Amino acid sequence: MSYDKRKGWRGPVSTNNQLTNWNNNLDKHRLEKSINWDLAIVKKIDKFSVEIETEKEISGTIKYENISWVKREFNEVLKVGDIIYVENLKENIFALRQLPEVNGGIVVMDPFTGRVLALSGGFSFKKSEFNRATQALRQPGSAFKPFIYALALENGYTPSTLILDAPLVLEQGSDLKMWKPENYGKKFYGPSTLRMGLEKSRNLMTVRIAQDLGLKKIVNFSKQLGIYENPSELLSIALGSAETTLLKLTSAYSSFVNGGKLVKPIMIDRIQDSEGNTIFNNEKRKCSNCDQISFLSENYPNIEDEFLQIFSAETAYQMTSILEGAVQNGTGRNLKDLNLDLGGKTGTTNDNTDTWFIGFTSKLAIGVYVGSDNPKSLGRYETGAQTALPIFKSFVKNAIKKEDARPFKVADNIVMRVIDPITGKKPDTDTKSTIIEVYKDLQTYKIPNQDINNRLKNNNILRFY
């Protein structure tokens, strides 16, 4: 609705010159009761207000402040006989509404079990039964980048590894144009740390990492996580050019919270027959000693799972820390004022066609998608931070309390060091600011950096212009 208001008023639902029996044959325009909108007809227009009658024959008024988003006078927007959507704000005072042209979805999951706790696949089921959370195949854009960086951390990189952020031109094959990826904003920042590359969503750094890792590793990794089934081996996959669903992507993000394990979405917990017998159970975990523990005992049950370990718990925590940084310092910084422990990443595709925000707390993984059913540009500046992130923020603000968003659990074999965020090295007397960086035990400041940088420099498929 917020996005739709930014694009202005498109006109009434219909017009009826007969002010009596006007609410006949309007079934196709009626929405769910949960949306809480009414159909109404304009009866009278004054300079600062409009008199309406709802289909429930309730008379009311729309005041000028309740159409401020239209940015026009009443007589430029409406005329007597127009049938419109309205929302009752308080007694006999209504606000003008219109059905959004764009749509989207939200998924809320338990990252430790895969249970889908809440899911919405669109604005109105009566208007469209298409589920944008489970059925819409869309490009995730930069929301896929965290998996490139996770794979890098599994292959010798550290959060402070320096990667060149500079123009890059690549061959795509015979009879195809040269590919010249660019950063959003078309600027380049020189050597930057891996953490900075993800926090600021730098495309060129991501492509260089992908080149070093190799496409086969990336494709296999994405298939293991269940993001893609059979993606094309093109370097643009690193920037989220392949298609997936919101449910699959949100499920993959769960691996950052749960220590690198693969969980599959569970829509149905269990099914019982009429006598209470369980005939289907989706619980994949086992409690090895539950029957031997009294509720009066001080012992705790030992719950075991057999989830596949996709990447190490140390890498998962490093990624969690970096995605917390994306909220504090990067593309998700509009969430900072919530003062909660949150991680997450925005996603925006070419021409701002599809927009995403996938984030998490220590207990929940939450994914949001916004786009058109017939893909088209949402408009200039309509990025994931502008369209999808506010929906995520609204949900978190209303559903999650401070005690439910506790600090993330630190993995074993993790050490923390104070470093210069610009150079990725130990701070010296000239360092203006510092951060606490997360390393796997036994990693140092220099050796992994030098090793990776030499690989990048000697990699003959990298060409700098």
N, C-alpha and C positions, 0 to 999 in steps of 0.2 A: 504493500500500500504506500509506503514512504517513497519507493522508487517511482510508482505510478503518479504520485502527486508531483514529483519533480518534472514529469513530462507534460503536465497540464491537463486541462479538461477536454474530453473528446466528444461530449454531447450527451443528451438524454438517452434512456433505454429505448423509448419510443414516444410518440405524440398522439394524443387523443383529443379531438376537438369537442367531443361530447363529455361533459364533466360529470354525467351520471352513468352508472354501470361501466365505468372505465376499467374496472379491475377484472373484467371477463377476459378469457383467453390470454392470461399472463403466466401460465404454468411454466413455460420454457425459460422465464426470467427469474423464477423463484429460487431462492438459495436455502441452504440448511439453516435450521433454527440456531445452531451454534454460532453462526457468523453474526447473528443478531442485527441484521439489516431488514428494513421494510421497503416495499414498493410504495411510492406515493405519487400523487398528482399535484402539480402546481396550480393553485387556485387564484392567487393574487400576488403581484410583484410591487413592492415599494422600493424606495432608494436604498434603504438599509436593512430590509428584511423581506422574506418570502413567506406567504401563507400556503400551507400544504394540507392535504388530507391523505392519511395512509389507507392501505387496502382494508385495514381493520376499522375504518371510519373514525380514526382519531385525528382531530385537528391539531396542528402544531405550527411552529415558526422556525425558519432557518435564519439566523442572524448573520450579519456580514462577517463577523470574526470566525464563523464556522465555514466560510468559503474562502478564507484568506489565501489558501494554497492555489486557488484559481487565478489570483492576481488580476481580476477584471471585475467590472461592475455587474450587479445582478441582471440588469436588462441586456447585457452583452452575453450572458451565460445561459439564461433560462427565459422561457416564455410560458404564458398560461396554456395549460393542457399538456405540458411536458411530463412524462412519467420518468421518475428518477429513483435511485436507491438513497435511502436516508438511514441514519442511526440515531436512536434516541439517547441523548446525552443526559438529560434530566427532564423533569415534568414539562411536557409540551415544547421542549427545545430540542431541535434536531440538527444533525450535521449532514452536509452533502457528501455522498460517497459514489464511487464508480468502480466497476469490476476491473481489476488489474489485467493488463494484457500479458504481462510476464507471469511466470509461475516458478515453482521450485519445490524443495523438499527438505525435511530435517530427519535425522536419525539419532537416537540416543541409545547407547549400548553400555553394558557392563564389560569393561575390557578384560576382565579376568575369567569370564565364563562364556562370553559371546551372546548373552541374553539381550535381545532387543527390548528395551524398556518402554520406548515410545517411538512412534514413526508417523510422519505425515507426508503424503505424496503429492500434495497440491492444495490450492486455495479452496476449491469447491468440488466435492465428489459429484454433485448433481450436474455441474457444468462439464466435468470430464472425469472419467474413471481411470484415466491413465495415471500410473503411479510413478512420479518422477524420482522417488527414492530407490525403487527397485527395478524399474523398467527402462528409464531414460539412459541411453548410452551417450555419454558426453566426454569431451576432453577435460581432464583435470587441471591442465596448465601447471602453474607453479606449485599446486597442492601435491604434485607427485615428486617434487624435488627432494623432500626429506629422505626418500628411499635411495636416491643417488648418493646422498651424503652419508646415510647409514652404511651403505655398501662400501663407501670410501673408508669409513672408520673401521670396517671389518678387514680392510686390505692395506693397513699400514699408515693411513693418514691419522692425524690428531686434530682436535679442534683449532689448534694454532698453526697448522700447516699453511704456508703461504702459496696462493694460487694466483696466477696473473689474470687480471681483469683488463683486457685490451681487445681491440677489434680482431675478428677472426673470419676468414673466408674458407669455405670447404667445398670440395666436389661432392655432388650427390649421385653421380653416375653418368653414363653416356646419355646424350640428348636431354639432360636436365640442367637447369640453371645452377650457377654457383649459389650456395647457401651462405648467407651472411646474417647470423643471429645478432640481435641487439639487446641491450638492457632497456628496461622501461625507463623512459626519460632520455634515452640515447646518449648517456654519459659513460665514461670509463674511469676506473679508479686505481689502476695499477695493481701491484701485488697486494693482496688482502688475505686475511685469515679465512680458513674454512668456515668458522663460526660467522664471520661477517658476511660471507657469501650467501648463507642460508637466511640469516636474520634480515638482510636487505634484498633477498631474492634476486641475486645477480645471475643473469642468464649465461653470460660468457664464461664465468667461472664454472658453472654447472656443466657446460658442454666440454670444457677442458678436462674436468674430472671424469666425465663419461668416456671421453676418448682414451684416457689412461686406463680406466677399468676394463673397457672393451664391451661391445654390445651384447655378446653372448652372456656375460655375467649379469648384466642389467636385465635382459629379457628373462633369464632363468629365475632371477631374484624376484621379479615382479609376478611371475607365474607361481612361484612358491608361496607368495603372500596372498595369492588369489585376487590380485588387482586386475590382471589381464589373463586371457585364456590363450591366445595365439597372436601376439602383437608382431608387427613388421619390424625387422631389424634395421631401423633407421635411427640415426643419431638424434633426431628431433624427439624421440621418445623420452629423452632426458628432460625435456621441457614440457612433458605432459601432452604429447600430440596424439597418443593412442586413446581409445575410448573405454570408459568403465562406468560403473554405476556408483551412486552416492553410498549405498549400503556396503559395497565391496571396499571402497576407499576408506570409509570410516572404520570398518573391521580391521583393515591393515594398520591403521593408526593405533589400534589397541595394542599392538606389539611394542610400541614405545613405552606404554604404561605398565604392561605386565611382565617386563623383563625379557622381551624378544621372542615370545611364544606366539604361535599361530592359533587364533580362535576363529571359529566359523559362526556366522550369525544364527541365532536360535530364535525363531518366531513363536514356536509352540513349546512350552515347558514339558507338559505331559497331557495325556488323555486318559480319562477314567470312564468306565462303563457305568450303567445305571445303578450298580451295586457298590460302586466305589473302588473297584479293582483297577489298578493301573495297567492299561493295555499298550501304552506307548510312553517312553520316558527319554527326554533329550539330555538328561544330566550325564555329562562325560567324566565327572570327577568321582573319586571313591574316598570313603572315610574308612581307613584301615582298622580303627579300633573304637569306633563309636559305641558298639554294643557293650564295651567293657568299662565305659566311663559313666559315673553317676553325675547327675547335675549338681550334686553336693561336693563333688571332688574338685581339687585344685588343678587337676590335669586337663589338658586341652585336647580336643580331637585332632587327629593328623589327617588332613584332607589332601589327597594326592590327585594329580591330573596327569594325563598322558599326551598333553598338547605338544606338538612338534616345535622344537627349538630352532627358529629360523636364523636368528643372530644372537650374539652373546648378550647377557644381562648388562655387561659393562657398556657395550655399544648403545643399548636401549637407554641407559641412564644418560650417556653423553648426548644422545639425540633429544631426550627430554629436557636437558639443561639448555641446549641450543634453541629448542622451540619455546622454552620459557623466555629466552632472550629475544625471540621474534616478537613476543607480546610486550616485553619491556622496552625494547629499543628498535624494533623493526616494523614490518608491515602490519602487525597486529597491535600496535601501541594504543589504539583507541580503547583497548580493554583495560589499560593500566588503572583507570580510576575505580575499577571494581575492587581493587586491593585484595585479590584472591590469587592463590597459586594456580596459574593457568599456563598451558603451552598450546601452541597452535600455529597454523600456516594458512595464509591466503592463497587463492588460486585465481588467475585470470587468463583467458585464452586470447588468441589474436582477435583484434577488433572488438575486444570486450564482449565476446559472444556468450561465454559461460563464466560464471563467477562462483567461487567457493570459499568457505572457511571451515577447516577441519581442526578441532581443538579438543582439549581434554583436561580433566582434573585428575586427582589421585584415585577417583572412583568411577569416573564416567568418560566415555569417548563420545563426542558430539560432532556431527557433520551437517553442514548446510550447503545447499546448492540453489542458485537462482539463475534462470535463463528463460528463453522462449521455447515453446513447443516446436515451432518451426524456426530453427536456429538463425538468429540474425543479431547484429550488433545492438547492445544495450545502450550505446551512446558513449560519447567521449567522457572520460573520467569515471565511468561506471565500472570500477574494479571490484575485486573481491572484498577489499577493505571498505568500500562504499556501499555495497548492496548486500552481500552475504553476512559479513561480520556483524552488522547491527542486529540481525535476527538471532545469531549465536549469543550476542550480548544480552538481548532481551530475555532469551530463555534462561541463561545463567543467572541473571539478576532476579528472576522470579522463582527459580526452582532450586537454587543452590545456596546454602547458608555457609558462613565462614567455616564452621566446624566440619562441613562436608568436603571442603577443598583444602585438605591438609598438605603440608610439604611432601614432595615425592620421595619415595624410599630410595636411598642411595645403594647402589649395587656393591657387592664385595669387590675387593681388588681395585678400588677407585682411590686415587689420590687427587688432592686439590692444590693448586699452586697459584700464586699471585703473578699475573703477567701483564704486559703492555698489550692492550687489545688491538693496537695498530700493527705492531711488529710481530706479535706472537711470542716475544722473548721475555726474559726476566727484566723487570723494570730497572732503570738506572736513574741517575740524578736528573736527567732531562725529561723523564716520563711525566706527562701531564695528568694522566688518569690510569687507573688499573682496574682489572677485574679478577675474580677468582675463577680459574679455568679447571675443567674436569679432565683428568688423564687416566688411562689404564695404568695400573701399577707397572713399574719397570720402564715405562716410556720416559724419555727425557725431552728437554726443550729442543735440542739441536739434531740428534741423530735421525729421528723420523722425518723432520723437516728437510734435512739435507738430502736424504735418500729419495723422498718424493720429488723434491725440486729437480734433482738430477734426472729422474725418470721423465719429468715433464719437459725438461730442456732437450733431452736426447730423443724424445719421442718424435720420429720423423713425420708423423701425420699432423703434428701441430705446426701451423704456419702463422706467423705474426705479421700484421700489416700496419 
